[in-house]
Amino acid sequence: MKTGGILFFGGVVLLLLGGVGGLVFVGPLLKGQGGTFSNLLAVLVLGALPAAAGVLLMAAGSRRSKLERETEDRGFTDLATSLARKNGGKIALDQVARASGVSKDEAQAKMRQLTGRGLFELDFDESGQMVFKLSPDAGRAQLAELGARR
């Protein structure tokens, strides 16, 4: 599990614990049992603060997950383009899957995304296997993608 997922899950746990802690002590506060100040303090310390920390952790986890996903996508793009340049502008799906460590289906999906963005063109070799060729406009496509991220 990646850091963003761990942070988000920890935030959910804290939010639930804060909710349960607040519910346990809000009853005596509303009924007037015990000291009002101590009950209010218990609701704040055991309910509101953990819940607020949970919400903040969930937000941080979401941001971190997005950053991790973008970094992973950028790394895959760099890997695929460098492999294609080393192989004369063409790369087979097996090579991409082996080099990136992902399954063939996931590599095919990611390469099709890169094809849709204009970095690669889909082609077939003489044996009928799928081959991705670096697009002549790959540089422009990468610059356009970088401009869209900002």
Buried (B, 14 or more C-beta within 10 A) or exposed (E): EEEBBBBBBBBBEBBEBBBEBBEEBBEBBEEEEEEEEEBEEBBEBBBBBBBBBBBBBBEBBBEBBEEBEEEBBEEBBEBBBEBBEEEEBBBBBEBBBEBBEBEEEBBBEBBBBBBEBBBBBEEEEEEEEBBBBBBEEBEEBBEEBEEEEE
